[in-house]
Amino acid sequence: MKAVVLGAAGGIGQPLSLLLKANPAVTELALYDIVNAPGVAVDLSHIATPAKVAGYLPADGGLEKALTGANVIVIPAGIPRKPGVSSRDDLFKINAGIVRDLATAIATTAPKAFVLVISNPVNSTVPIVAEVFKKKGVFDPKRIFGVTTLDVVRASTFVSEILGDRSLSTSVSVPVVGGHSGVTIVPLLSQSSHPLPSSLDATATDGLINRIQFGGDEVVKAKDGAGSATLSMAYAGAEFTGKVIRAINGEKGIVAPTFVNLASDKTGGDALKKELGKDLEYFSAPIELGVDGVAKINGLGKINAAEKALVQAALPELAGNIEKGVAFVEASKL
């Protein structure tokens, strides 16, 4: 099982690479970045776990070497959010170009690999990867994922805090659907595995939803110019990568929210579009993972009126984000 991290020397990349090295299912780990990747690789190579680690720089075909034989490719490359770069939208110009170029290399060298996109804005970068793959004639919607797991992790953490028992955080499960920024993040609290206290009023519930949607801002503010949510994102990225690897290895019944192209399961995708009342190309829904990637797209299930309103509020922004990614590749001379 060869895992590749593109952007491995960065704030998310280093802790993500550490967590993947700690995963005994990974037998080979390739780290690529424009600086420092070989040093990170040597450091990690001393850890007593099965994965053989190698680091690559752009020189001497490093990207191609890193990608050769890849099973799973995780992309945290790009610049993070920081004060002055206030929204994920502001990151777009820089990160879109980085993701496009990496996707072009993947399409050429490892077109059958599973691609897990962390680079923000995910609502736009996932369509960028897909459009590049389409242009290169290797697009398989089942194999491209936007990693929205941090929203799920935050929901579990914050709900366990409200329940007054942090030890529940590993077992609390809240589906989070939509996209991966601000109002496009829709936590379905009514479906929480551990019901919220009946004493929680509408104001407190709205506050919880807002905290899940804008948890990234909380971290950016607390780091005071020193970065964004890197460690929690690395944890979430490793969690989702681990699930994909387990599914590739044949484990059944793994379901996780992730931002996918709805053509990856036509039946499930069409049913979801009908539920949404909008013909979106991408949406984050609870996805059953399989050996070929997306096995099944599950619908929203039973949601309450407030959640229906949140979903409807997410759709216009989500549609705009998706279109922005598609248009970026259209304008690129590939």
FIVO-934568 format. One record per atom (N, C-alpha, C, O): atom name; x negated, y, z. Coordinates in steps of 0.1 Angstrom, whole numbers. Example, Ala and Ser with C-alpha at 12.3 -4.5 7.8 and 13.67 -1.06 7.14 Angstrom:
   atomo       X       Y       Z
       N    -132     -57      78
      CA    -123     -45      78
       C    -132     -33      78
       O    -142     -33      85
       N    -128     -22      71
      CA    -137     -11      71
       C    -129       0      79
       O    -134      11      80
This chain:
   atomo       X       Y       Z
       N      -9     -12       0
      CA       0       0       0
       C      -9      12       0
       O     -14      16      10
       N     -10      19     -12
      CA     -18      31     -13
       C     -10      43     -11
       O       0      45     -19
       N     -13      51      -1
      CA      -6      64       1
       C     -16      75      -2
       O     -28      74       0
       N     -10      86      -8
      CA     -19      97     -13
       C     -13     110      -6
       O       0     112      -7
       N     -21     118      -1
      CA     -17     131       4
       C     -23     142      -4
       O     -36     143      -5
       N     -15     150     -11
      CA     -20     161     -19
       C     -18     174     -11
       O      -7     178      -8
       N     -30     180      -8
      CA     -30     191       2
       C     -33     186      16
       O     -28     191      26
       N     -43     177      16
      CA     -45     169      28
       C     -54     177      38
       O     -55     173      50
       N     -60     188      34
      CA     -68     195      44
       C     -61     207      51
       O     -67     214      59
       N     -48     209      47
      CA     -41     220      52
       C     -35     218      66
       O     -37     208      72
       N     -26     227      70
      CA     -20     227      83
       C     -11     215      85
       O     -10     210      96
       N      -3     212      75
      CA       5     200      75
       C      -3     188      71
       O      -2     177      77
       N     -11     189      61
      CA     -19     178      55
       C     -28     170      65
       O     -28     158      64
       N     -35     177      73
      CA     -44     170      83
       C     -36     162      93
       O     -39     150      94
       N     -27     167     100
      CA     -19     159     110
       C     -11     148     102
       O      -9     137     108
       N      -6     151      91
      CA       1     141      83
       C      -8     129      79
       O      -4     118      80
       N     -20     133      75
      CA     -30     122      71
       C     -33     114      83
       O     -35     102      82
       N     -35     120      94
      CA     -38     113     107
       C     -27     103     110
       O     -29      91     113
       N     -14     107     109
      CA      -3      99     112
       C      -1      87     102
       O       2      76     106
       N      -5      90      89
      CA      -4      79      79
       C     -16      69      81
       O     -14      57      79
       N     -27      74      86
      CA     -38      65      89
       C     -35      56     101
       O     -39      45     102
       N     -26      61     110
      CA     -22      54     122
       C     -11      43     118
       O      -8      35     126
       N      -6      44     106
      CA       5      35     102
       C      -1      22      96
       O      -8      22      86
       N       0      11     103
      CA      -7      -2      99
       C      -2      -7      85
       O      -9     -15      80
       N       9      -2      80
      CA      14      -7      67
       C       6       0      56
       O       7      -5      44
       N      -1      11      59
      CA      -9      17      48
       C     -23      11      48
       O     -30      10      58
       N     -26       5      36
      CA     -39      -1      35
       C     -50       7      28
       O     -62       5      30
       N     -45      17      21
      CA     -54      26      14
       C     -48      41      15
       O     -36      43      12
       N     -57      50      18
      CA     -52      64      20
       C     -62      73      12
       O     -74      74      15
       N     -56      80       2
      CA     -64      89      -6
       C     -60     104      -2
       O     -48     107      -3
       N     -70     112       1
      CA     -67     126       5
       C     -73     135      -6
       O     -85     134      -9
       N     -64     144     -10
      CA     -69     154     -21
       C     -66     168     -16
       O     -55     171     -11
       N     -75     177     -18
      CA     -73     191     -16
       C     -83     199     -24
       O     -93     193     -29
       N     -81     212     -25
      CA     -91     220     -32
       C    -104     223     -24
       O    -114     227     -29
       N    -103     221     -10
      CA    -114     222      -1
       C    -113     212      10
       O    -102     207      13
       N    -124     207      15
      CA    -125     200      28
       C    -119     186      29
       O    -121     179      39
       N    -113     181      18
      CA    -107     168      19
       C    -117     156      22
       O    -114     147      30
       N    -129     157      16
      CA    -139     146      19
       C    -142     146      34
       O    -144     135      40
       N    -144     157      40
      CA    -147     158      55
       C    -135     152      63
       O    -138     145      73
       N    -123     156      60
      CA    -111     151      67
       C    -111     135      66
       O    -108     128      75
       N    -114     131      54
      CA    -114     116      51
       C    -124     109      59
       O    -121      98      65
       N    -136     114      60
      CA    -147     107      68
       C    -143     107      82
       O    -144      97      89
       N    -138     118      87
      CA    -133     119     101
       C    -123     108     104
       O    -124     100     114
       N    -112     107      96
      CA    -102      97      97
       C    -106      83      95
       O    -101      74     101
       N    -117      81      87
      CA    -121      68      84
       C    -127      60      96
       O    -128      48      96
       N    -130      67     106
      CA    -136      61     119
       C    -125      55     128
       O    -128      48     137
       N    -112      58     125
      CA    -101      54     133
       C     -99      39     130
       O     -98      34     118
       N     -97      31     141
      CA     -96      16     140
       C     -82      12     136
       O     -75       6     143
       N     -78      15     123
      CA     -66      10     117
       C     -69       5     103
       O     -80       8      98
       N     -60      -3      97
      CA     -64     -10      84
       C     -68       0      72
       O     -76      -4      64
       N     -62      11      72
      CA     -63      19      59
       C     -77      23      56
       O     -85      28      65
       N     -81      21      44
      CA     -94      26      39
       C     -92      40      34
       O     -82      42      26
       N    -100      49      38
      CA     -97      64      35
       C    -108      69      26
       O    -120      67      27
       N    -104      77      16
      CA    -113      84       7
       C    -108      98       5
       O     -95     100       4
       N    -117     108       3
      CA    -113     122       1
       C    -118     127     -12
       O    -129     123     -16
       N    -110     135     -19
      CA    -114     140     -32
       C    -111     155     -33
       O    -102     161     -27
       N    -120     161     -41
      CA    -119     175     -45
       C    -116     176     -60
       O    -117     166     -67
       N    -112     188     -65
      CA    -109     189     -80
       C    -121     184     -89
       O    -118     179    -100
       N    -133     186     -85
      CA    -145     183     -93
       C    -145     168     -97
       O    -140     160     -89
       N    -151     165    -108
      CA    -153     151    -112
       C    -140     143    -113
       O    -140     131    -109
       N    -129     149    -117
      CA    -117     142    -119
       C    -111     136    -105
       O    -105     126    -105
       N    -113     144     -95
      CA    -109     140     -82
       C     -95     137     -80
       O     -91     127     -74
       N     -86     145     -86
      CA     -72     144     -85
       C     -67     131     -92
       O     -60     123     -86
       N     -73     128    -104
      CA     -70     116    -111
       C     -74     103    -103
       O     -67      93    -102
       N     -86     104     -97
      CA     -91      93     -88
       C     -82      91     -76
       O     -79      79     -73
       N     -78     102     -70
      CA     -69     100     -58
       C     -56      94     -62
       O     -51      86     -54
       N     -50      97     -74
      CA     -37      92     -77
       C     -37      78     -83
       O     -27      72     -83
       N     -48      74     -88
      CA     -49      61     -95
       C     -45      49     -85
       O     -50      48     -75
       N     -35      42     -90
      CA     -30      31     -82
       C     -21      34     -70
       O     -18      26     -61
       N     -16      47     -70
      CA      -8      52     -58
       C       6      45     -58
       O      12      43     -68
       N      10      41     -46
      CA      24      37     -44
       C      33      48     -39
       O      44      50     -44
       N      28      56     -30
      CA      35      67     -24
       C      26      79     -24
       O      15      79     -19
       N      32      90     -29
      CA      24     103     -29
       C      32     113     -21
       O      44     116     -24
       N      26     119     -11
      CA      32     130      -3
       C      26     143      -6
       O      14     144      -7
       N      34     153      -9
      CA      29     166     -13
       C      32     177      -3
       O      43     183      -3
       N      23     180       7
      CA      24     192      15
       C      16     204      10
       O      15     214      17
       N      11     203      -2
      CA       2     214      -7
       C       9     227      -8
       O      22     228     -10
       N       2     238      -8
      CA       7     251     -10
       C       5     260       2
       O      -2     256      12
       N      10     272       2
      CA       9     282      13
       C      21     281      22
       O      32     278      18
       N      18     283      35
      CA      29     282      45
       C      37     295      46
       O      32     305      41
       N      48     295      53
      CA      55     307      57
       C      47     314      68
       O      42     307      77
       N      47     327      67
      CA      41     335      78
       C      47     349      77
       O      53     352      67
       N      45     356      88
      CA      51     370      88
       C      46     378      76
       O      34     377      72
       N      55     384      69
      CA      52     391      57
       C      56     383      45
       O      59     388      34
       N      56     369      47
      CA      61     360      37
       C      73     355      43
       O      73     343      48
       N      84     363      44
      CA      94     360      53
       C     103     349      50
       O     108     342      59
       N     106     346      37
      CA     115     336      34
       C     108     325      25
       O      97     328      20
       N     115     314      24
      CA     109     303      15
       C     109     309       1
       O     101     304      -7
       N     118     318      -2
      CA     118     323     -16
       C     105     331     -19
       O     101     330     -31
       N     100     337      -9
      CA      87     345     -11
       C      75     336     -14
       O      66     340     -21
       N      76     323     -10
      CA      66     313     -13
       C      66     308     -27
       O      57     302     -32
       N      78     311     -34
      CA      81     304     -46
       C      70     306     -57
       O      65     296     -62
       N      66     318     -59
      CA      57     320     -70
       C      44     312     -69
       O      39     306     -79
       N      38     312     -57
      CA      25     305     -55
       C      28     289     -55
       O      21     282     -63
       N      37     285     -47
      CA      39     271     -45
       C      45     264     -57
       O      42     252     -60
       N      53     271     -65
      CA      59     265     -77
       C      48     261     -87
       O      48     250     -93
       N      38     270     -89
      CA      27     267     -98
       C      18     255     -93
       O      14     247    -101
       N      16     255     -80
      CA       8     244     -74
       C      15     230     -76
       O       9     220     -80
       N      28     230     -73
      CA      36     218     -74
       C      37     213     -89
       O      36     201     -92
       N      39     223     -98
      CA      40     219    -112
       C      27     212    -117
       O      28     202    -124
       N      16     218    -113
      CA       3     212    -117
       C       1     199    -111
       O      -5     190    -118
       N       4     197     -99
      CA       2     184     -92
       C      12     173     -99
       O       8     162    -101
       N      24     178    -102
      CA      34     169    -108
       C      30     165    -122
       O      32     153    -126
       N      23     174    -129
      CA      18     171    -142
       C       7     159    -141
       O       7     150    -149
       N      -1     161    -131
      CA     -12     150    -129
       C      -5     137    -125
       O     -10     126    -130
       N       5     137    -117
      CA      11     125    -112
       C      18     118    -124
       O      17     106    -126
       N      25     126    -132
      CA      32     121    -144
       C      23     114    -154
       O      26     104    -160
       N      10     118    -154
      CA       0     113    -163
       C      -7     100    -157
       O      -9      90    -164
       N     -10     101    -144
      CA     -18      90    -138
       C     -10      80    -129
       O     -14      69    -129
       N       1      85    -123
      CA       8      76    -114
       C      23      78    -115
       O      30      81    -106
       N      29      76    -128
      CA      43      80    -130
       C      53      71    -123
       O      64      74    -121
       N      48      59    -118
      CA      57      50    -112
       C      57      51     -96
       O      65      44     -89
       N      49      60     -91
      CA      48      62     -77
       C      60      69     -71
       O      67      75     -79
       N      62      67     -58
      CA      73      74     -52
       C      67      88     -47
       O      56      88     -41
       N      74      98     -51
      CA      69     112     -48
       C      77     119     -38
       O      89     120     -39
       N      71     123     -27
      CA      78     129     -15
       C      73     143     -14
       O      61     146     -11
       N      82     152     -16
      CA      79     167     -17
       C      81     174      -4
       O      93     174       1
       N      71     179       2
      CA      72     187      14
       C      71     202      11
       O      77     211      18
       N      63     205       1
      CA      60     219      -3
       C      72     227      -5
       O      81     224     -12
       N      73     239       3
      CA      85     247       2
       C      84     257     -10
       O      73     260     -15
       N      96     262     -15
      CA     109     258     -11
       C     114     245     -17
       O     115     244     -29
       N     117     235      -9
      CA     120     221     -13
       C     132     221     -23
       O     132     214     -32
       N     142     230     -20
      CA     154     231     -29
       C     150     234     -44
       O     157     231     -53
       N     138     240     -45
      CA     133     244     -59
       C     122     235     -63
       O     120     232     -75
       N     113     231     -54
      CA     101     223     -58
       C     105     209     -62
       O      98     203     -71
       N     115     203     -57
      CA     119     189     -61
       C     124     190     -76
       O     120     182     -84
       N     133     200     -80
      CA     136     201     -94
       C     124     204    -103
       O     124     199    -114
       N     114     211     -98
      CA     102     213    -105
       C      95     200    -109
       O      91     197    -120
       N      93     191     -99
      CA      87     178    -101
       C      95     170    -111
       O      90     165    -121
       N     108     170    -110
      CA     117     163    -119
       C     116     168    -133
       O     115     160    -142
       N     116     181    -135
      CA     116     187    -148
       C     103     184    -155
       O     102     182    -167
       N      92     184    -147
      CA      79     181    -153
       C      79     166    -158
       O      74     163    -169
       N      84     157    -149
      CA      85     143    -153
       C      94     141    -166
       O      90     133    -174
       N     105     149    -167
      CA     113     148    -178
       C     105     152    -191
       O     106     145    -201
       N      98     163    -190
      CA      90     168    -201
       C      79     157    -206
       O      76     156    -217
       N      74     150    -196
      CA      64     140    -198
       C      70     126    -202
       O      63     117    -204
       N      83     125    -202
      CA      90     113    -205
       C      89     102    -195
       O      90      90    -198
       N      87     105    -182
      CA      85      95    -172
       C      95      97    -160
       O      93      91    -149
       N     105     104    -162
      CA     115     108    -151
       C     123      96    -146
       O     130      89    -154
       N     122      92    -134
      CA     130      82    -127
       C     136      89    -115
       O     129      90    -105
       N     149      93    -115
      CA     155     100    -104
       C     154      93     -90
       O     155      99     -80
       N     153      79     -91
      CA     152      71     -79
       C     139      73     -71
       O     139      69     -59
       N     129      79     -77
      CA     116      79     -71
       C     111      93     -66
       O      99      94     -62
       N     119     103     -67
      CA     115     116     -63
       C     124     121     -51
       O     136     121     -52
       N     118     125     -40
      CA     125     128     -28
       C     120     142     -22
       O     108     145     -22
       N     129     150     -18
      CA     126     162     -10
       C     127     158       5
       O     137     152       9
       N     116     161      12
      CA     116     157      26
       C     123     167      35
       O     118     178      37
       N     135     163      39
      CA     143     172      48
       C     143     167      62
       O     151     172      70
       N     135     158      65
      CA     135     151      78
       C     133     160      90
       O     138     157     101
       N     126     171      88
      CA     123     180      99
       C     137     185     105
       O     138     188     117
       N     146     188      96
      CA     159     193     100
       C     166     182     109
       O     173     185     118
       N     165     169     105
      CA     170     158     112
       C     164     157     126
       O     170     155     136
       N     150     158     126
      CA     142     157     138
       C     146     168     148
       O     148     166     160
       N     148     180     143
      CA     152     192     151
       C     166     189     157
       O     168     192     169
       N     175     184     149
      CA     188     182     153
       C     188     172     165
       O     195     174     175
       N     180     161     164
      CA     179     151     174
       C     174     157     187
       O     179     155     198
       N     164     165     186
      CA     157     172     197
       C     167     181     204
       O     168     181     216
       N     173     190     196
      CA     181     201     202
       C     194     195     208
       O     198     200     219
       N     199     185     202
      CA     211     178     208
       C     208     171     221
       O     215     172     231
       N     196     165     221
      CA     192     158     234
       C     190     168     245
       O     193     165     257
       N     185     180     242
      CA     183     191     251
       C     197     195     257
       O     198     197     269
       N     207     197     248
      CA     220     201     253
       C     226     190     261
       O     234     193     271
       N     223     177     258
      CA     229     166     266
       C     221     165     280
       O     225     157     288
       N     210     173     281
      CA     203     173     294
       C     194     161     296
       O     190     158     307
       N     190     154     285
      CA     182     142     286
       C     173     141     274
       O     177     135     264
       N     160     146     276
      CA     151     145     264
       C     147     131     260
       O     143     129     249
       N     149     122     269
      CA     146     108     266
       C     155     102     255
       O     152      92     249
       N     166     109     253
      CA     176     105     243
       C     171     109     229
       O     177     104     219
       N     162     118     228
      CA     158     124     215
       C     154     113     204
       O     156     115     192
       N     149     102     209
      CA     145      92     199
       C     157      84     194
       O     156      77     184
       N     168      84     201
      CA     179      76     197
       C     191      85     192
       O     200      79     185
       N     191      98     195
      CA     201     107     189
       C     199     108     174
       O     188     110     169
       N     210     105     167
      CA     210     106     152
       C     221     116     148
       O     233     113     150
       N     217     126     140
      CA     226     136     135
       C     224     137     120
       O     213     141     116
       N     233     133     111
      CA     231     135      97
       C     230     150      94
       O     238     158      99
       N     220     154      86
      CA     219     168      81
       C     219     168      66
       O     210     161      60
       N     228     175      60
      CA     230     174      46
       C     228     188      39
       O     226     198      46
       N     229     188      26
      CA     228     201      18
       C     214     203      12
       O     211     197       2
       N     206     211      18
      CA     193     214      13
       C     183     216      24
       O     185     210      35
       N     173     224      22
      CA     162     225      32
       C     158     239      35
       O     146     242      35
       N     167     248      35
      CA     164     262      40
       C     177     269      44
       O     187     268      38
       N     176     276      56
      CA     186     284      61
       C     200     278      60
       O     203     267      65
       N     209     286      53
      CA     223     282      53
       C     226     269      45
       O     236     263      45
       N     216     265      37
      CA     218     252      29
       C     216     240      38
       O     219     229      34
       N     211     242      50
      CA     209     231      60
       C     222     230      68
       O     226     239      75
       N     229     218      66
      CA     242     216      72
       C     242     204      82
       O     242     193      77
       N     241     206      95
      CA     241     195     104
       C     255     191     107
       O     264     199     110
       N     258     178     105
      CA     271     173     108
       C     272     168     122
       O     271     156     125
       N     274     178     131
      CA     273     175     145
       C     285     166     150
       O     284     158     160
       N     296     166     142
      CA     307     158     146
       C     304     143     144
       O     311     134     149
       N     293     140     136
      CA     289     126     134
       C     277     122     143
       O     271     112     140
       N     274     131     152
      CA     262     127     161
       C     265     114     168
       O     276     111     173
       N     254     106     168
      CA     255      93     175
       C     259      94     190
       O     265      85     196
       N     255     106     196
      CA     258     109     210
       C     266     121     209
       O     261     132     207
       N     279     120     212
      CA     288     132     211
       C     284     143     220
       O     279     141     231
       N     286     155     215
      CA     283     167     223
       C     292     169     234
       O     304     164     233
       N     288     175     245
      CA     297     177     257
       C     310     184     253
       O     309     194     245
       N     321     180     258
      CA     334     187     254
       C     334     201     260
       O     342     209     255
       N     325     204     269
      CA     324     217     275
       C     317     227     266
       O     317     239     268
       N     311     222     255
      CA     304     231     246
       C     313     239     237
       O     321     233     229
       N     314     252     239
      CA     324     260     232
       C     319     263     218
       O     308     260     214
       N     327     270     210
      CA     324     273     196
       C     312     282     195
       O     304     280     186
       N     310     291     204
      CA     298     300     204
       C     285     292     205
       O     276     294     198
       N     285     283     215
      CA     274     275     218
       C     271     265     206
       O     259     263     203
       N     282     260     200
      CA     280     251     189
       C     274     259     177
       O     265     254     170
       N     279     271     174
      CA     274     279     164
       C     259     282     166
       O     251     283     157
       N     256     285     179
      CA     242     287     182
       C     233     275     180
       O     221     277     175
       N     238     263     182
      CA     230     251     180
       C     228     249     165
       O     217     246     160
       N     239     251     157
      CA     238     250     142
       C     228     260     137
       O     219     256     129
       N     228     272     142
      CA     219     283     137
       C     204     279     141
       O     195     281     133
       N     202     273     153
      CA     189     269     157
       C     183     258     148
       O     171     258     145
       N     192     249     144
      CA     188     238     135
       C     185     244     121
       O     175     240     115
       N     193     253     116
      CA     191     259     103
       C     179     268     103
       O     172     268      92
       N     176     275     114
      CA     165     285     113
       C     154     282     123
       O     147     290     128
       N     153     269     126
      CA     142     264     136
       C     128     268     131
       O     119     271     139
       N     126     269     118
      CA     113     272     112
       C     109     287     116
       O      98     289     119
       N     119     296     117
      CA     117     309     121
       C     112     310     135
       O     103     318     139
       N     117     301     144
      CA     114     301     158
       C      99     298     159
       O      92     304     167
       N      94     289     151
      CA      80     285     151
       C      71     296     145
       O      60     299     151
       N      75     302     134
      CA      67     312     128
       C      65     324     137
       O      55     330     139
       N      76     327     144
      CA      76     338     154
       C      67     335     166
       O      59     343     170
       N      68     323     171
      CA      60     319     182
       C      45     318     179
       O      36     321     187
       N      42     314     167
      CA      28     313     162
       C      22     327     159
       O       9     328     158
       N      30     337     158
      CA      26     351     158
       C      15     353     147
       O       5     359     150
       N      18     349     135
      CA       9     352     124
       C      -1     340     121
       O      -8     341     111
       N      -1     330     130
      CA     -10     319     128
       C      -5     307     121
       O     -11     296     121
       N       7     309     114
      CA      12     298     106
       C      26     295     109
       O      34     303     115
       N      30     283     104
      CA      44     279     105
       C      45     265     111
       O      36     261     118
       N      57     258     109
      CA      59     245     115
       C      50     235     108
       O      55     229      98
       N      38     233     113
      CA      29     223     106
       C      29     209     113
       O      30     199     107
       N      28     209     126
      CA      27     197     134
       C      40     189     134
       O      41     177     132
       N      51     196     136
      CA      65     190     136
       C      68     185     122
       O      74     175     120
       N      64     193     112
      CA      66     189      98
       C      58     177      94
       O      63     168      87
       N      45     176      99
      CA      37     164      97
       C      43     152     103
       O      44     141      97
       N      49     153     115
      CA      55     142     122
       C      67     138     114
       O      69     126     111
       N      76     147     109
      CA      88     144     102
       C      84     138      88
       O      90     128      84
       N      73     143      82
      CA      69     138      69
       C      64     123      70
       O      66     115      62
       N      57     121      81
      CA      52     107      84
       C      63      97      87
       O      63      86      83
       N      73     102      94
      CA      85      94      97
       C      92      90      84
       O      95      78      82
       N      94     100      75
      CA     101      96      63
       C      93      88      54
       O      98      78      47
       N      80      90      53
      CA      71      82      45
       C      71      68      50
       O      71      58      42
       N      71      66      63
      CA      71      53      69
       C      84      45      65
       O      83      33      62
       N      95      52      64
      CA     108      46      60
       C     107      42      45
       O     112      31      42
       N     101      50      37
      CA     100      47      23
       C      91      35      21
       O      94      26      13
       N      80      34      28
      CA      71      23      27
       C      78      10      32
       O      76      -1      26
       N      85      11      43
      CA      93      -1      48
       C     103      -6      37
       O     104     -18      36
       N     109       3      31
      CA     119       0      20
       C     112      -7       8
       O     117     -17       3
       N     101      -1       4
      CA      93      -7      -7
       C      89     -21      -3
       O      89     -30     -12
       N      86     -23       9
      CA      81     -37      14
       C      93     -46      16
       O      91     -57      21
       N     105     -42      13
      CA     117     -51      12
       C     126     -50      24
       O     136     -57      25
       N     123     -41      34
      CA     133     -40      45
       C     146     -34      40
       O     146     -24      33
       N     157     -39      44
      CA     170     -35      40
       C     177     -26      50
       O     174     -26      62
       N     187     -18      45
      CA     195     -11      55
       C     189       2      60
       O     194       8      70
       N     178       7      54
      CA     172      20      59
       C     180      31      53
       O     180      33      40
       N     186      40      61
      CA     193      52      56
       C     187      64      62
       O     185      65      74
       N     184      74      54
      CA     179      87      59
       C     183      98      49
       O     183      96      37
       N     186     110      55
      CA     189     121      47
       C     177     125      39
       O     166     126      45
       N     178     128      26
      CA     167     133      18
       C     173     140       5
       O     184     136       1
       N     166     150       0
      CA     171     158     -11
       C     167     151     -24
       O     156     150     -28
       N     178     146     -31
      CA     175     138     -43
       C     183     143     -55
       O     193     150     -54
       N     179     138     -67
      CA     187     140     -79
       C     199     131     -78
       O     197     119     -77
       N     211     136     -80
      CA     223     128     -78
       C     225     118     -89
       O     234     109     -88
       N     217     118    -100
      CA     217     108    -110
       C     210      95    -105
       O     211      85    -112
       N     204      96     -94
      CA     196      84     -89
       C     206      73     -85
       O     202      61     -84
       N     218      76     -82
      CA     229      66     -80
       C     241      72     -86
       O     248      80     -79
       N     244      69     -99
      CA     255      76    -106
       C     268      75     -98
       O     276      84     -97
       N     272      63     -93
      CA     285      61     -87
       C     285      69     -74
       O     295      77     -72
       N     275      68     -66
      CA     275      76     -53
       C     273      91     -56
       O     280      99     -49
       N     265      94     -66
      CA     263     108     -69
       C     276     115     -74
       O     279     126     -70
       N     283     108     -83
      CA     296     113     -88
       C     306     115     -77
       O     313     125     -77
       N     307     105     -68
      CA     316     106     -57
       C     313     118     -48
       O     322     125     -43
       N     300     120     -46
      CA     296     131     -37
       C     299     145     -44
       O     304     154     -37
       N     297     146     -57
      CA     300     158     -64
       C     315     161     -63
       O     319     173     -61
       N     323     151     -63
      CA     338     152     -62
       C     341     157     -48
       O     350     166     -46
       N     334     152     -38
      CA     336     156     -24
       C     332     171     -23
       O     339     179     -16
       N     322     175     -29
      CA     317     189     -28
       C     325     199     -36
       O     326     210     -33
       N     331     193     -47
      CA     339     202     -56
       C     330     210     -64
       O     334     221     -69
       N     317     205     -66
      CA     308     213     -74
       C     298     203     -81
       O     294     193     -75
       N     295     206     -94
      CA     287     197    -102
       C     272     200     -99
       O     265     205    -108
       N     267     198     -87
      CA     253     200     -84
       C     244     189     -89
       O     248     177     -89
       N     232     192     -93
      CA     223     181     -98
       C     215     175     -86
       O     211     164     -87
       N     214     183     -75
      CA     206     178     -63
       C     214     181     -51
       O     221     191     -50
       N     212     172     -41
      CA     218     175     -28
       C     211     165     -18
       O     207     154     -21
       N     210     170      -5
      CA     205     161       5
       C     217     154      12
       O     225     161      18
       N     217     141      11
      CA     228     133      17
       C     221     121      23
       O     209     118      21
       N     228     114      32
      CA     223     101      37
       C     220      91      26
       O     230      86      19
       N     208      88      23
      CA     204      79      12
       C     199      65      17
       O     191      65      27
       N     205      55      12
      CA     200      42      15
       C     188      39       6
       O     188      40      -6
       N     176      36      12
      CA     164      34       5
       C     162      19       1
       O     166      10       9
       N     156      16     -10
      CA     154       3     -15
       C     140       1     -21
       O     132      10     -21
       N     137     -11     -27
      CA     124     -13     -33
       C     122      -4     -45
       O     110      -2     -48
       N     132       1     -51
      CA     130      10     -63
       C     132      25     -59
       O     133      33     -68
       N     134      27     -46
      CA     136      41     -42
       C     150      43     -37
       O     154      37     -28
       N     158      52     -44
      CA     172      54     -40
       C     180      42     -44
       O     181      39     -55
       N     186      36     -34
      CA     194      24     -36
       C     209      29     -37
       O     217      24     -45
       N     212      38     -28
      CA     226      42     -27
       C     227      56     -21
       O     221      59     -11
       N     236      65     -27
      CA     238      78     -22
       C     252      77     -14
       O     262      74     -20
       N     251      80      -1
      CA     263      79       7
       C     270      93       7
       O     263     103       5
       N     283      93       9
      CA     290     106       9
       C     289     112      23
       O     281     108      31
       N     296     123      24
      CA     296     131      36
       C     303     124      48
       O     300     127      60
       N     312     115      45
      CA     320     109      55
       C     330     119      61
       O     334     129      54
       N     335     115      73
      CA     346     124      79
       C     339     136      85
       O     331     135      94
       N     343     148      80
      CA     337     160      86
       C     348     170      90
       O     359     169      84
       N     346     178     100
      CA     356     187     104
       C     357     200      96
       O     349     202      87
       N     367     208      99
      CA     369     220      91
       C     357     230      91
       O     354     236      81
       N     351     231     103
      CA     340     240     104
       C     328     235      95
       O     321     243      89
       N     326     222      95
      CA     315     216      87
       C     318     217      72
       O     309     220      64
       N     331     216      68
      CA     335     218      54
       C     332     232      50
       O     327     235      39
       N     334     242      59
      CA     331     256      56
       C     316     258      54
       O     311     265      46
       N     308     251      63
      CA     293     252      62
       C     288     246      49
       O     279     252      42
       N     294     235      44
      CA     290     229      32
       C     293     239      20
       O     285     241      11
       N     305     245      20
      CA     309     254      10
       C     300     266       9
       O     297     271      -1
       N     296     271      21
      CA     287     282      22
       C     273     279      17
       O     266     288      12
       N     269     266      18
      CA     256     262      13
       C     255     262      -2
       O     244     264      -8
       N     266     258      -9
      CA     266     255     -23
       C     260     266     -32
       O     252     263     -41
       N     265     279     -31
      CA     260     289     -41
       C     245     291     -40
       O     238     291     -50
       N     239     291     -27
      CA     225     293     -26
       C     217     281     -31
       O     207     282     -38
       N     222     269     -28
      CA     216     257     -33
       C     216     256     -48
       O     205     253     -54
       N     227     260     -54
      CA     227     260     -69
       C     217     270     -75
       O     210     267     -85
       N     216     281     -69
      CA     206     291     -73
       C     192     286     -71
       O     183     288     -80
       N     189     280     -60
      CA     175     274     -58
       C     172     264     -68
       O     160     264     -73
       N     181     255     -71
      CA     179     244     -81
       C     176     250     -94
       O     166     246    -101
       N     184     260     -98
      CA     183     266    -111
       C     169     273    -113
       O     163     273    -123
       N     165     279    -102
      CA     152     286    -101
       C     140     276    -105
       O     131     280    -112
       N     141     264     -99
      CA     131     254    -101
       C     131     250    -115
       O     120     248    -122
       N     143     247    -121
      CA     144     242    -134
       C     139     253    -144
       O     132     250    -153
       N     143     265    -142
      CA     139     276    -151
       C     124     278    -151
       O     118     282    -161
       N     118     276    -139
      CA     103     278    -138
       C      96     268    -147
       O      86     272    -154
       N     100     256    -148
      CA      94     246    -157
       C      97     249    -171
       O      88     247    -180
       N     109     253    -174
      CA     113     257    -188
       C     104     268    -193
       O     100     268    -205
       N     100     277    -184
      CA      92     289    -188
       C      77     285    -189
       O      69     292    -195
       N      74     273    -183
      CA      59     269    -184
       C      57     262    -197
       O      65     255    -202
       N      45     264    -202
      CA      41     257    -215
       C      35     244    -211
       O      22     243    -210
       N      43     234    -210
      CA      38     220    -207
       C      36     212    -220
       O      32     201    -219
